[in-house]
Amino acid sequence: MKVAIFLGHPAHFHMFKFVAKQLKARGHTVEFVIKQKDILEQLLLDANYDYTVIREKERTNNSKLGLITSLLKMDLKMLKFLRRSKPDLLIGTYVVLLNKLSGVPVIVTNEDDAAVVPYLALTSYPLASAILNPVSCNSGRWDKKAIKYRGFQKLAYLHPNHFTPEKEVVSKYIDLSRPYFLLRFAKLNAHHDGGVSGINFNIAFRIIEILKPFGNIYISSERALEPKLENYRIKIAPLDIHHLLAFATMYIGDSQSMAVEAAMLGVPSVRFNDFAGKIGVLEELEHDYGLTYGIKTDKPELLFRKIEELLALPNLSEEFQLRRKNMLSEKIDVTAFLVDFIENYPKYLKDKETFEC
């Protein structure tokens, strides 16, 4: 087969990196198509993957008109790519509106509920050949069209079948003789982030004051930091970040993606933004497995109390590893699922009930 994979976010690269590797090992051809976003292009370069860019810089106009204009420009470039490359299948997080003109089946993968990413759902789901969601993700009016799997997107790269954290990698950056905490600050400027806030300077400084007696503090940030916080910034190769996260005592941030990644690794995680309580995957991880906690921005004191509560928990790391073990016992190897889905397409569509994992 000839498979095209669309990536719109660094997390999407991680989701498909082992899928691409396995497909290539099985004799298939894989081509990546991307829009430039944060460190996405650097991840591809570091991993020695070839790719085609269909949007060269991040969108600065988040209005409806700006979004539509950006999508149409990407559509035209994607259509040219599909007609030139002629893949058997396009899979990823975006469906080109003009895909019907290319004749290429398009599979959308997403783990955010349609209500949280309404523009993506509206522009991608109606024309998708299929939608792949975790069981806890709701695709809104298109949910009957979705093929659900018993897992999480981030298990595609953080399942123990594919990822083993290495202290040797972490020791290149920090002293492992003392516990440490990882803080992550996102830009929160995506089209679905309108009106959403996260951790500001005062809250970040209070978190640091709480954590200081218990270990070192490192900040990974997409946005500019105030001088007092800049001293805590850690510079790390993008491909090494999950090793650093895996050995952290706790993750605290306003990024959904890294909160889920922490949960996959059994690292206690607390996220502070206005998406708390709204995303099915994170709700499942919080209420079914106790691996993460979401707190809205109008309750900063609750955030501080939750951090202190976790710090006071005896055998914190051991307890969360047990919770992770329970989660993994009920979930699938998502990479194996995706490879099988791609190789056997469209069998999954013809016999959908059989593959409701």
ZADO-1210 file (C-alpha; in nm, 4 decimals, padded with zeros to 6 digits):
<atoms>
<atom x="00.0000" y="00.0000" z="00.0000" code="MET" pos="1"/>
<atom x="00.0878" y="00.3649" z="-00.0332" code="LYS" pos="2"/>
<atom x="-00.0252" y="00.5486" z="00.2796" code="VAL" pos="3"/>
<atom x="-00.0319" y="00.9255" z="00.3381" code="ALA" pos="4"/>
<atom x="-00.0406" y="01.0510" z="00.6982" code="ILE" pos="5"/>
<atom x="-00.1461" y="01.4061" z="00.7812" code="PHE" pos="6"/>
<atom x="00.0044" y="01.5679" z="01.0922" code="LEU" pos="7"/>
<atom x="-00.1184" y="01.8974" z="01.2363" code="GLY" pos="8"/>
<atom x="00.0378" y="01.8893" z="01.5834" code="HIS" pos="9"/>
<atom x="00.3545" y="01.7472" z="01.7449" code="PRO" pos="10"/>
<atom x="00.1401" y="01.4931" z="01.9341" code="ALA" pos="11"/>
<atom x="00.0187" y="01.3575" z="01.5992" code="HIS" pos="12"/>
<atom x="00.3764" y="01.2793" z="01.4965" code="PHE" pos="13"/>
<atom x="00.4205" y="01.0721" z="01.8091" code="HIS" pos="14"/>
<atom x="00.0888" y="00.8975" z="01.7483" code="MET" pos="15"/>
<atom x="00.1951" y="00.7793" z="01.4031" code="PHE" pos="16"/>
<atom x="00.5720" y="00.7360" z="01.4341" code="LYS" pos="17"/>
<atom x="00.5574" y="00.3673" z="01.5298" code="PHE" pos="18"/>
<atom x="00.2662" y="00.3075" z="01.2926" code="VAL" pos="19"/>
<atom x="00.4795" y="00.4409" z="01.0056" code="ALA" pos="20"/>
<atom x="00.7771" y="00.2329" z="01.1159" code="LYS" pos="21"/>
<atom x="00.5725" y="-00.0872" z="01.1240" code="GLN" pos="22"/>
<atom x="00.4040" y="-00.0155" z="00.7921" code="LEU" pos="23"/>
<atom x="00.7415" y="00.0409" z="00.6262" code="LYS" pos="24"/>
<atom x="00.8785" y="-00.2794" z="00.7796" code="ALA" pos="25"/>
<atom x="00.5842" y="-00.4647" z="00.6266" code="ARG" pos="26"/>
<atom x="00.6642" y="-00.3327" z="00.2789" code="GLY" pos="27"/>
<atom x="00.4297" y="-00.0353" z="00.2536" code="HIS" pos="28"/>
<atom x="00.5195" y="00.3183" z="00.1450" code="THR" pos="29"/>
<atom x="00.4471" y="00.6006" z="00.3910" code="VAL" pos="30"/>
<atom x="00.4393" y="00.9741" z="00.3150" code="GLU" pos="31"/>
<atom x="00.3875" y="01.2469" z="00.5765" code="PHE" pos="32"/>
<atom x="00.1928" y="01.5647" z="00.4986" code="VAL" pos="33"/>
<atom x="00.2084" y="01.8422" z="00.7599" code="ILE" pos="34"/>
<atom x="00.1145" y="02.1914" z="00.8575" code="LYS" pos="35"/>
<atom x="00.3943" y="02.3658" z="01.0457" code="GLN" pos="36"/>
<atom x="00.3109" y="02.3773" z="01.4156" code="LYS" pos="37"/>
<atom x="00.5482" y="02.4363" z="01.7074" code="ASP" pos="38"/>
<atom x="00.8192" y="02.1665" z="01.7018" code="ILE" pos="39"/>
<atom x="00.6436" y="01.9310" z="01.4594" code="LEU" pos="40"/>
<atom x="00.8844" y="01.9834" z="01.1713" code="GLU" pos="41"/>
<atom x="01.1850" y="01.9429" z="01.3991" code="GLN" pos="42"/>
<atom x="01.0502" y="01.6101" z="01.5247" code="LEU" pos="43"/>
<atom x="01.0271" y="01.4823" z="01.1677" code="LEU" pos="44"/>
<atom x="01.3770" y="01.6045" z="01.0878" code="LEU" pos="45"/>
<atom x="01.5216" y="01.4460" z="01.4036" code="ASP" pos="46"/>
<atom x="01.3544" y="01.1166" z="01.3162" code="ALA" pos="47"/>
<atom x="01.4771" y="01.1337" z="00.9533" code="ASN" pos="48"/>
<atom x="01.1280" y="01.1227" z="00.8004" code="TYR" pos="49"/>
<atom x="01.0517" y="01.2878" z="00.4663" code="ASP" pos="50"/>
<atom x="00.7458" y="01.5125" z="00.4546" code="TYR" pos="51"/>
<atom x="00.5489" y="01.7615" z="00.2469" code="THR" pos="52"/>
<atom x="00.4376" y="02.0958" z="00.3967" code="VAL" pos="53"/>
<atom x="00.0889" y="02.2179" z="00.3018" code="ILE" pos="54"/>
<atom x="00.0799" y="02.5122" z="00.5451" code="ARG" pos="55"/>
<atom x="00.4057" y="02.6887" z="00.6072" code="GLU" pos="56"/>
<atom x="00.3282" y="02.8851" z="00.9220" code="LYS" pos="57"/>
<atom x="00.0788" y="02.8959" z="01.2028" code="GLU" pos="58"/>
<atom x="-00.2481" y="03.0774" z="01.1444" code="ARG" pos="59"/>
<atom x="-00.2566" y="03.4183" z="01.3136" code="THR" pos="60"/>
<atom x="-00.6206" y="03.5023" z="01.2363" code="ASN" pos="61"/>
<atom x="-00.8456" y="03.2825" z="01.4526" code="ASN" pos="62"/>
<atom x="-01.1718" y="03.4400" z="01.3323" code="SER" pos="63"/>
<atom x="-01.4200" y="03.2252" z="01.1410" code="LYS" pos="64"/>
<atom x="-01.3178" y="03.3967" z="00.8174" code="LEU" pos="65"/>
<atom x="-00.9492" y="03.3415" z="00.8963" code="GLY" pos="66"/>
<atom x="-01.0121" y="02.9748" z="00.9703" code="LEU" pos="67"/>
<atom x="-01.2099" y="02.9209" z="00.6503" code="ILE" pos="68"/>
<atom x="-00.9470" y="03.1001" z="00.4397" code="THR" pos="69"/>
<atom x="-00.6713" y="02.8915" z="00.5949" code="SER" pos="70"/>
<atom x="-00.8630" y="02.5676" z="00.5357" code="LEU" pos="71"/>
<atom x="-00.9282" y="02.6495" z="00.1708" code="LEU" pos="72"/>
<atom x="-00.5601" y="02.7217" z="00.1097" code="LYS" pos="73"/>
<atom x="-00.4658" y="02.3927" z="00.2745" code="MET" pos="74"/>
<atom x="-00.7349" y="02.2141" z="00.0732" code="ASP" pos="75"/>
<atom x="-00.5879" y="02.3238" z="-00.2556" code="LEU" pos="76"/>
<atom x="-00.2363" y="02.2201" z="-00.1564" code="LYS" pos="77"/>
<atom x="-00.3599" y="01.8872" z="-00.0195" code="MET" pos="78"/>
<atom x="-00.5572" y="01.8198" z="-00.3382" code="LEU" pos="79"/>
<atom x="-00.2463" y="01.8819" z="-00.5465" code="LYS" pos="80"/>
<atom x="-00.0500" y="01.6458" z="-00.3215" code="PHE" pos="81"/>
<atom x="-00.3126" y="01.3697" z="-00.3413" code="LEU" pos="82"/>
<atom x="-00.3379" y="01.3943" z="-00.7198" code="ARG" pos="83"/>
<atom x="00.0400" y="01.3847" z="-00.7541" code="ARG" pos="84"/>
<atom x="00.1121" y="01.1124" z="-00.4983" code="SER" pos="85"/>
<atom x="-00.2009" y="00.8982" z="-00.5493" code="LYS" pos="86"/>
<atom x="-00.1949" y="00.7226" z="-00.2093" code="PRO" pos="87"/>
<atom x="-00.4323" y="00.4359" z="-00.1367" code="ASP" pos="88"/>
<atom x="-00.5363" y="00.5992" z="00.1889" code="LEU" pos="89"/>
<atom x="-00.4989" y="00.9292" z="00.3761" code="LEU" pos="90"/>
<atom x="-00.5169" y="00.9078" z="00.7551" code="ILE" pos="91"/>
<atom x="-00.4725" y="01.1807" z="01.0147" code="GLY" pos="92"/>
<atom x="-00.6423" y="01.4615" z="01.1975" code="THR" pos="93"/>
<atom x="-00.7866" y="01.6570" z="00.9081" code="TYR" pos="94"/>
<atom x="-01.0001" y="01.5830" z="00.6033" code="VAL" pos="95"/>
<atom x="-00.9443" y="01.7971" z="00.2970" code="VAL" pos="96"/>
<atom x="-01.2797" y="01.9448" z="00.1943" code="LEU" pos="97"/>
<atom x="-01.1979" y="01.8663" z="-00.1654" code="LEU" pos="98"/>
<atom x="-01.0995" y="01.5050" z="-00.0986" code="ASN" pos="99"/>
<atom x="-01.3907" y="01.3748" z="-00.3080" code="LYS" pos="100"/>
<atom x="-01.2174" y="01.5243" z="-00.6129" code="LEU" pos="101"/>
<atom x="-00.9058" y="01.3184" z="-00.5386" code="SER" pos="102"/>
<atom x="-01.0843" y="00.9841" z="-00.5014" code="GLY" pos="103"/>
<atom x="-00.8659" y="00.8977" z="-00.1999" code="VAL" pos="104"/>
<atom x="-01.0366" y="00.7481" z="00.1095" code="PRO" pos="105"/>
<atom x="-00.9746" y="00.9721" z="00.4117" code="VAL" pos="106"/>
<atom x="-00.9714" y="00.8517" z="00.7744" code="ILE" pos="107"/>
<atom x="-00.9923" y="01.1092" z="01.0545" code="VAL" pos="108"/>
<atom x="-00.8372" y="01.0261" z="01.3916" code="THR" pos="109"/>
<atom x="-00.9384" y="01.2390" z="01.6877" code="ASN" pos="110"/>
<atom x="-00.9730" y="01.2055" z="02.0646" code="GLU" pos="111"/>
<atom x="-01.1336" y="01.5432" z="02.1393" code="ASP" pos="112"/>
<atom x="-01.5120" y="01.5536" z="02.1595" code="ASP" pos="113"/>
<atom x="-01.6858" y="01.7302" z="01.8722" code="ALA" pos="114"/>
<atom x="-01.8236" y="01.9883" z="02.1142" code="ALA" pos="115"/>
<atom x="-01.4669" y="02.0852" z="02.2096" code="VAL" pos="116"/>
<atom x="-01.3353" y="02.1063" z="01.8512" code="VAL" pos="117"/>
<atom x="-01.6492" y="02.2113" z="01.6591" code="PRO" pos="118"/>
<atom x="-01.4685" y="02.3553" z="01.3554" code="TYR" pos="119"/>
<atom x="-01.2585" y="02.0433" z="01.3056" code="LEU" pos="120"/>
<atom x="-01.5695" y="01.8262" z="01.3385" code="ALA" pos="121"/>
<atom x="-01.7734" y="02.0406" z="01.0985" code="LEU" pos="122"/>
<atom x="-01.5021" y="02.0576" z="00.8330" code="THR" pos="123"/>
<atom x="-01.3694" y="01.7020" z="00.8635" code="SER" pos="124"/>
<atom x="-01.6339" y="01.4569" z="00.9784" code="TYR" pos="125"/>
<atom x="-01.9019" y="01.4993" z="00.7067" code="PRO" pos="126"/>
<atom x="-01.6636" y="01.4025" z="00.4237" code="LEU" pos="127"/>
<atom x="-01.4528" y="01.1483" z="00.6132" code="ALA" pos="128"/>
<atom x="-01.4644" y="00.7885" z="00.4940" code="SER" pos="129"/>
<atom x="-01.4394" y="00.6898" z="00.8607" code="ALA" pos="130"/>
<atom x="-01.3715" y="00.8448" z="01.2015" code="ILE" pos="131"/>
<atom x="-01.1506" y="00.6705" z="01.4570" code="LEU" pos="132"/>
<atom x="-01.2186" y="00.7620" z="01.8219" code="ASN" pos="133"/>
<atom x="-01.1430" y="00.6211" z="02.1660" code="PRO" pos="134"/>
<atom x="-01.4599" y="00.4834" z="02.3267" code="VAL" pos="135"/>
<atom x="-01.4826" y="00.7843" z="02.5602" code="SER" pos="136"/>
<atom x="-01.4750" y="01.0386" z="02.2759" code="CYS" pos="137"/>
<atom x="-01.8047" y="01.1694" z="02.1400" code="ASN" pos="138"/>
<atom x="-01.8167" y="01.2731" z="01.7750" code="SER" pos="139"/>
<atom x="-02.1488" y="01.4509" z="01.8121" code="GLY" pos="140"/>
<atom x="-02.3967" y="01.4108" z="01.5260" code="ARG" pos="141"/>
<atom x="-02.1382" y="01.1973" z="01.3440" code="TRP" pos="142"/>
<atom x="-02.0859" y="00.9506" z="01.6301" code="ASP" pos="143"/>
<atom x="-02.2653" y="00.6695" z="01.4457" code="LYS" pos="144"/>
<atom x="-02.0044" y="00.7082" z="01.1731" code="LYS" pos="145"/>
<atom x="-01.7186" y="00.6570" z="01.4185" code="ALA" pos="146"/>
<atom x="-01.5271" y="00.3370" z="01.4758" code="ILE" pos="147"/>
<atom x="-01.4436" y="00.3267" z="01.8461" code="LYS" pos="148"/>
<atom x="-01.1399" y="00.1554" z="01.9950" code="TYR" pos="149"/>
<atom x="-01.0634" y="00.0676" z="02.3537" code="ARG" pos="150"/>
<atom x="-00.7619" y="00.2883" z="02.4038" code="GLY" pos="151"/>
<atom x="-00.6178" y="00.6378" z="02.3830" code="PHE" pos="152"/>
<atom x="-00.4325" y="00.8004" z="02.0949" code="GLN" pos="153"/>
<atom x="-00.1277" y="00.8538" z="02.3117" code="LYS" pos="154"/>
<atom x="-00.1032" y="00.4825" z="02.3863" code="LEU" pos="155"/>
<atom x="00.0122" y="00.4540" z="02.0242" code="ALA" pos="156"/>
<atom x="00.3509" y="00.5787" z="02.1432" code="TYR" pos="157"/>
<atom x="00.3502" y="00.5458" z="02.5226" code="LEU" pos="158"/>
<atom x="00.2255" y="00.1883" z="02.5531" code="HIS" pos="159"/>
<atom x="00.4981" y="-00.0277" z="02.7135" code="PRO" pos="160"/>
<atom x="00.5104" y="-00.2333" z="02.3928" code="ASN" pos="161"/>
<atom x="00.6659" y="00.0692" z="02.2229" code="HIS" pos="162"/>
<atom x="00.8171" y="00.2994" z="02.4836" code="PHE" pos="163"/>
<atom x="01.0590" y="00.2305" z="02.7681" code="THR" pos="164"/>
<atom x="01.1699" y="00.5403" z="02.9626" code="PRO" pos="165"/>
<atom x="01.5462" y="00.5660" z="03.0072" code="GLU" pos="166"/>
<atom x="01.7162" y="00.7437" z="03.2944" code="LYS" pos="167"/>
<atom x="02.0296" y="00.7738" z="03.0831" code="GLU" pos="168"/>
<atom x="01.8400" y="01.0059" z="02.8481" code="VAL" pos="169"/>
<atom x="01.7143" y="01.2223" z="03.1357" code="VAL" pos="170"/>
<atom x="02.0563" y="01.2424" z="03.2987" code="SER" pos="171"/>
<atom x="02.1825" y="01.4332" z="02.9924" code="LYS" pos="172"/>
<atom x="01.9705" y="01.7260" z="03.1086" code="TYR" pos="173"/>
<atom x="01.9238" y="01.7129" z="03.4853" code="ILE" pos="174"/>
<atom x="02.0581" y="01.5703" z="03.8114" code="ASP" pos="175"/>
<atom x="01.8465" y="01.2665" z="03.8923" code="LEU" pos="176"/>
<atom x="01.9649" y="01.2444" z="04.2529" code="SER" pos="177"/>
<atom x="01.6768" y="01.4699" z="04.3578" code="ARG" pos="178"/>
<atom x="01.3043" y="01.4400" z="04.2773" code="PRO" pos="179"/>
<atom x="01.1702" y="01.6843" z="04.0198" code="TYR" pos="180"/>
<atom x="00.8448" y="01.8272" z="03.8906" code="PHE" pos="181"/>
<atom x="00.7568" y="01.9169" z="03.5320" code="LEU" pos="182"/>
<atom x="00.5397" y="02.2188" z="03.4515" code="LEU" pos="183"/>
<atom x="00.4013" y="02.2749" z="03.1019" code="ARG" pos="184"/>
<atom x="00.2495" y="02.5969" z="02.9695" code="PHE" pos="185"/>
<atom x="00.0660" y="02.5846" z="02.6350" code="ALA" pos="186"/>
<atom x="-00.0031" y="02.8772" z="02.4034" code="LYS" pos="187"/>
<atom x="-00.3797" y="02.8115" z="02.4103" code="LEU" pos="188"/>
<atom x="-00.4176" y="02.9853" z="02.0768" code="ASN" pos="189"/>
<atom x="-00.5751" y="02.7104" z="01.8654" code="ALA" pos="190"/>
<atom x="-00.9130" y="02.7793" z="01.7052" code="HIS" pos="191"/>
<atom x="-01.0886" y="02.5789" z="01.9788" code="HIS" pos="192"/>
<atom x="-00.9052" y="02.7673" z="02.2575" code="ASP" pos="193"/>
<atom x="-01.1056" y="03.0886" z="02.2219" code="GLY" pos="194"/>
<atom x="-01.1925" y="03.2277" z="02.5655" code="GLY" pos="195"/>
<atom x="-00.9863" y="02.9603" z="02.7387" code="VAL" pos="196"/>
<atom x="-00.7221" y="03.0571" z="02.9929" code="SER" pos="197"/>
<atom x="-00.4646" y="02.8621" z="03.1885" code="GLY" pos="198"/>
<atom x="-00.1760" y="02.9180" z="03.4291" code="ILE" pos="199"/>
<atom x="-00.0698" y="03.2813" z="03.4640" code="ASN" pos="200"/>
<atom x="00.2448" y="03.4171" z="03.6292" code="PHE" pos="201"/>
<atom x="00.1016" y="03.4517" z="03.9810" code="ASN" pos="202"/>
<atom x="-00.0415" y="03.1008" z="03.9819" code="ILE" pos="203"/>
<atom x="00.2805" y="02.9566" z="03.8390" code="ALA" pos="204"/>
<atom x="00.4869" y="03.1281" z="04.1062" code="PHE" pos="205"/>
<atom x="00.2588" y="02.9966" z="04.3823" code="ARG" pos="206"/>
<atom x="00.2910" y="02.6418" z="04.2418" code="ILE" pos="207"/>
<atom x="00.6690" y="02.6756" z="04.2450" code="ILE" pos="208"/>
<atom x="00.6651" y="02.7897" z="04.6077" code="GLU" pos="209"/>
<atom x="00.4595" y="02.4831" z="04.7051" code="ILE" pos="210"/>
<atom x="00.6851" y="02.2413" z="04.5177" code="LEU" pos="211"/>
<atom x="01.0268" y="02.3832" z="04.6112" code="LYS" pos="212"/>
<atom x="01.0702" y="02.1892" z="04.9393" code="PRO" pos="213"/>
<atom x="01.0030" y="01.8598" z="04.7600" code="PHE" pos="214"/>
<atom x="01.2346" y="01.8731" z="04.4602" code="GLY" pos="215"/>
<atom x="01.3606" y="02.0599" z="04.1578" code="ASN" pos="216"/>
<atom x="01.1235" y="02.2326" z="03.9176" code="ILE" pos="217"/>
<atom x="01.1468" y="02.2448" z="03.5392" code="TYR" pos="218"/>
<atom x="00.9231" y="02.4329" z="03.2974" code="ILE" pos="219"/>
<atom x="00.8489" y="02.3380" z="02.9374" code="SER" pos="220"/>
<atom x="00.6658" y="02.6234" z="02.7679" code="SER" pos="221"/>
<atom x="00.5269" y="02.7061" z="02.4235" code="GLU" pos="222"/>
<atom x="00.4896" y="03.0703" z="02.5229" code="ARG" pos="223"/>
<atom x="00.7268" y="03.3403" z="02.6420" code="ALA" pos="224"/>
<atom x="00.7984" y="03.3357" z="03.0152" code="LEU" pos="225"/>
<atom x="00.8468" y="03.6154" z="03.2659" code="GLU" pos="226"/>
<atom x="01.2126" y="03.6550" z="03.3771" code="PRO" pos="227"/>
<atom x="01.1472" y="03.4930" z="03.7178" code="LYS" pos="228"/>
<atom x="01.0038" y="03.1868" z="03.5459" code="LEU" pos="229"/>
<atom x="01.2578" y="03.1743" z="03.2638" code="GLU" pos="230"/>
<atom x="01.5181" y="03.0462" z="03.5119" code="ASN" pos="231"/>
<atom x="01.3148" y="02.7263" z="03.5434" code="TYR" pos="232"/>
<atom x="01.2856" y="02.6603" z="03.1700" code="ARG" pos="233"/>
<atom x="01.4460" y="02.3379" z="03.0541" code="ILE" pos="234"/>
<atom x="01.5853" y="02.3071" z="02.7046" code="LYS" pos="235"/>
<atom x="01.5488" y="01.9519" z="02.5812" code="ILE" pos="236"/>
<atom x="01.5472" y="01.7717" z="02.2474" code="ALA" pos="237"/>
<atom x="01.1809" y="01.7220" z="02.1499" code="PRO" pos="238"/>
<atom x="01.2230" y="01.3446" z="02.1117" code="LEU" pos="239"/>
<atom x="01.3457" y="01.3191" z="02.4732" code="ASP" pos="240"/>
<atom x="01.0557" y="01.4948" z="02.6489" code="ILE" pos="241"/>
<atom x="00.8653" y="01.1758" z="02.7329" code="HIS" pos="242"/>
<atom x="01.1681" y="01.0297" z="02.9096" code="HIS" pos="243"/>
<atom x="01.1802" y="01.3429" z="03.1254" code="LEU" pos="244"/>
<atom x="00.8063" y="01.3230" z="03.1919" code="LEU" pos="245"/>
<atom x="00.8189" y="00.9540" z="03.2843" code="ALA" pos="246"/>
<atom x="01.0487" y="01.0064" z="03.5835" code="PHE" pos="247"/>
<atom x="00.8841" y="01.3243" z="03.7133" code="ALA" pos="248"/>
<atom x="00.7210" y="01.3145" z="04.0559" code="THR" pos="249"/>
<atom x="00.4279" y="01.5139" z="03.9202" code="MET" pos="250"/>
<atom x="00.3102" y="01.6989" z="03.6084" code="TYR" pos="251"/>
<atom x="00.1234" y="02.0302" z="03.6401" code="ILE" pos="252"/>
<atom x="00.0156" y="02.2404" z="03.3435" code="GLY" pos="253"/>
<atom x="-00.2518" y="02.3838" z="03.1178" code="ASP" pos="254"/>
<atom x="-00.1824" y="02.1449" z="02.8290" code="SER" pos="255"/>
<atom x="-00.4327" y="01.8648" z="02.7642" code="GLN" pos="256"/>
<atom x="-00.1881" y="01.6658" z="02.5553" code="SER" pos="257"/>
<atom x="00.0816" y="01.6403" z="02.8183" code="MET" pos="258"/>
<atom x="-00.1739" y="01.5688" z="03.0918" code="ALA" pos="259"/>
<atom x="-00.2863" y="01.2621" z="02.8949" code="VAL" pos="260"/>
<atom x="00.0759" y="01.1641" z="02.8282" code="GLU" pos="261"/>
<atom x="00.1506" y="01.1812" z="03.2008" code="ALA" pos="262"/>
<atom x="-00.1490" y="00.9569" z="03.2678" code="ALA" pos="263"/>
<atom x="-00.0258" y="00.7040" z="03.0106" code="MET" pos="264"/>
<atom x="00.3043" y="00.6897" z="03.2003" code="LEU" pos="265"/>
<atom x="00.1494" y="00.6708" z="03.5491" code="GLY" pos="266"/>
<atom x="00.2734" y="01.0158" z="03.6490" code="VAL" pos="267"/>
<atom x="00.0320" y="01.2161" z="03.8709" code="PRO" pos="268"/>
<atom x="-00.0978" y="01.5054" z="03.6645" code="SER" pos="269"/>
<atom x="-00.2973" y="01.8177" z="03.7414" code="VAL" pos="270"/>
<atom x="-00.4224" y="02.0386" z="03.4595" code="ARG" pos="271"/>
<atom x="-00.5545" y="02.3892" z="03.5139" code="PHE" pos="272"/>
<atom x="-00.7635" y="02.5374" z="03.2336" code="ASN" pos="273"/>
<atom x="-01.1205" y="02.5922" z="03.1255" code="ASP" pos="274"/>
<atom x="-01.1456" y="02.2602" z="02.9415" code="PHE" pos="275"/>
<atom x="-01.1686" y="02.0793" z="03.2761" code="ALA" pos="276"/>
<atom x="-01.4792" y="01.8613" z="03.2856" code="GLY" pos="277"/>
<atom x="-01.5421" y="01.8895" z="02.9101" code="LYS" pos="278"/>
<atom x="-01.3217" y="01.6280" z="02.7389" code="ILE" pos="279"/>
<atom x="-01.4356" y="01.2650" z="02.7457" code="GLY" pos="280"/>
<atom x="-01.0884" y="01.1087" z="02.7329" code="VAL" pos="281"/>
<atom x="-00.9632" y="01.3146" z="03.0267" code="LEU" pos="282"/>
<atom x="-01.2845" y="01.2538" z="03.2178" code="GLU" pos="283"/>
<atom x="-01.2347" y="00.8794" z="03.1756" code="GLU" pos="284"/>
<atom x="-00.8734" y="00.9018" z="03.2917" code="LEU" pos="285"/>
<atom x="-00.9774" y="01.1084" z="03.5928" code="GLU" pos="286"/>
<atom x="-01.2936" y="00.9356" z="03.7109" code="HIS" pos="287"/>
<atom x="-01.2370" y="00.5749" z="03.5980" code="ASP" pos="288"/>
<atom x="-00.8650" y="00.5470" z="03.6637" code="TYR" pos="289"/>
<atom x="-00.7682" y="00.8359" z="03.8952" code="GLY" pos="290"/>
<atom x="-00.4666" y="00.9235" z="03.6811" code="LEU" pos="291"/>
<atom x="-00.5254" y="01.2955" z="03.6271" code="THR" pos="292"/>
<atom x="-00.7194" y="01.5873" z="03.7734" code="TYR" pos="293"/>
<atom x="-00.8829" y="01.8789" z="03.5933" code="GLY" pos="294"/>
<atom x="-00.9429" y="02.2114" z="03.7668" code="ILE" pos="295"/>
<atom x="-01.1077" y="02.5186" z="03.6144" code="LYS" pos="296"/>
<atom x="-00.9355" y="02.8545" z="03.6274" code="THR" pos="297"/>
<atom x="-01.1900" y="03.0111" z="03.8619" code="ASP" pos="298"/>
<atom x="-01.0719" y="02.7759" z="04.1380" code="LYS" pos="299"/>
<atom x="-00.6979" y="02.8401" z="04.1865" code="PRO" pos="300"/>
<atom x="-00.7133" y="02.7518" z="04.5560" code="GLU" pos="301"/>
<atom x="-00.8465" y="02.4089" z="04.4611" code="LEU" pos="302"/>
<atom x="-00.5454" y="02.3679" z="04.2334" code="LEU" pos="303"/>
<atom x="-00.3051" y="02.4433" z="04.5182" code="PHE" pos="304"/>
<atom x="-00.4904" y="02.2092" z="04.7561" code="ARG" pos="305"/>
<atom x="-00.4835" y="01.9251" z="04.5030" code="LYS" pos="306"/>
<atom x="-00.1071" y="01.9626" z="04.4596" code="ILE" pos="307"/>
<atom x="-00.0570" y="01.9593" z="04.8360" code="GLU" pos="308"/>
<atom x="-00.2886" y="01.6602" z="04.8695" code="GLU" pos="309"/>
<atom x="-00.0858" y="01.4627" z="04.6172" code="LEU" pos="310"/>
<atom x="00.2424" y="01.5595" z="04.7799" code="LEU" pos="311"/>
<atom x="00.1111" y="01.4241" z="05.1106" code="ALA" pos="312"/>
<atom x="00.0055" y="01.0898" z="04.9615" code="LEU" pos="313"/>
<atom x="00.2307" y="00.8064" z="05.0874" code="PRO" pos="314"/>
<atom x="00.4068" y="00.6148" z="04.8086" code="ASN" pos="315"/>
<atom x="00.2732" y="00.8555" z="04.5471" code="LEU" pos="316"/>
<atom x="00.4665" y="00.7107" z="04.2513" code="SER" pos="317"/>
<atom x="00.3927" y="00.3506" z="04.3430" code="GLU" pos="318"/>
<atom x="00.0210" y="00.4240" z="04.3795" code="GLU" pos="319"/>
<atom x="-00.0019" y="00.5889" z="04.0378" code="PHE" pos="320"/>
<atom x="00.1910" y="00.3071" z="03.8730" code="GLN" pos="321"/>
<atom x="-00.0711" y="00.0663" z="04.0077" code="LEU" pos="322"/>
<atom x="-00.3432" y="00.2882" z="03.8621" code="ARG" pos="323"/>
<atom x="-00.1614" y="00.2889" z="03.5298" code="ARG" pos="324"/>
<atom x="-00.1322" y="-00.0904" z="03.5389" code="LYS" pos="325"/>
<atom x="-00.5089" y="-00.1128" z="03.5875" code="ASN" pos="326"/>
<atom x="-00.5678" y="00.1227" z="03.2950" code="MET" pos="327"/>
<atom x="-00.3340" y="-00.0704" z="03.0651" code="LEU" pos="328"/>
<atom x="-00.5045" y="-00.4000" z="03.1514" code="SER" pos="329"/>
<atom x="-00.8261" y="-00.2644" z="02.9999" code="GLU" pos="330"/>
<atom x="-00.6795" y="-00.0951" z="02.6910" code="LYS" pos="331"/>
<atom x="-00.5348" y="-00.2120" z="02.3606" code="ILE" pos="332"/>
<atom x="-00.2061" y="-00.1533" z="02.1812" code="ASP" pos="333"/>
<atom x="-00.3246" y="00.1362" z="01.9631" code="VAL" pos="334"/>
<atom x="-00.0326" y="00.1123" z="01.7210" code="THR" pos="335"/>
<atom x="-00.1219" y="-00.2503" z="01.6461" code="ALA" pos="336"/>
<atom x="-00.4850" y="-00.1471" z="01.5969" code="PHE" pos="337"/>
<atom x="-00.3956" y="00.1357" z="01.3557" code="LEU" pos="338"/>
<atom x="-00.1631" y="-00.0828" z="01.1487" code="VAL" pos="339"/>
<atom x="-00.4302" y="-00.3516" z="01.1237" code="ASP" pos="340"/>
<atom x="-00.6963" y="-00.0932" z="01.0361" code="PHE" pos="341"/>
<atom x="-00.4862" y="00.0529" z="00.7550" code="ILE" pos="342"/>
<atom x="-00.3843" y="-00.2833" z="00.6107" code="GLU" pos="343"/>
<atom x="-00.7388" y="-00.4211" z="00.6208" code="ASN" pos="344"/>
<atom x="-00.9279" y="-00.1111" z="00.5102" code="TYR" pos="345"/>
<atom x="-01.2159" y="-00.1100" z="00.4192" code="PRO" pos="346"/>
<atom x="-01.2932" y="-00.4357" z="00.6059" code="LYS" pos="347"/>
<atom x="-01.3475" y="-00.2370" z="00.9256" code="TYR" pos="348"/>
<atom x="-01.6219" y="-00.0375" z="00.7550" code="LEU" pos="349"/>
<atom x="-01.7990" y="-00.3451" z="00.6159" code="LYS" pos="350"/>
<atom x="-01.7983" y="-00.5301" z="00.9471" code="ASP" pos="351"/>
<atom x="-01.7901" y="-00.2404" z="01.1916" code="LYS" pos="352"/>
<atom x="-01.9497" y="-00.4167" z="01.4868" code="GLU" pos="353"/>
<atom x="-01.6762" y="-00.6805" z="01.4890" code="THR" pos="354"/>
<atom x="-01.4147" y="-00.4145" z="01.5446" code="PHE" pos="355"/>
<atom x="-01.5832" y="-00.2076" z="01.8143" code="GLU" pos="356"/>
<atom x="-01.2903" y="-00.2709" z="02.0444" code="CYS" pos="357"/>
</atoms>
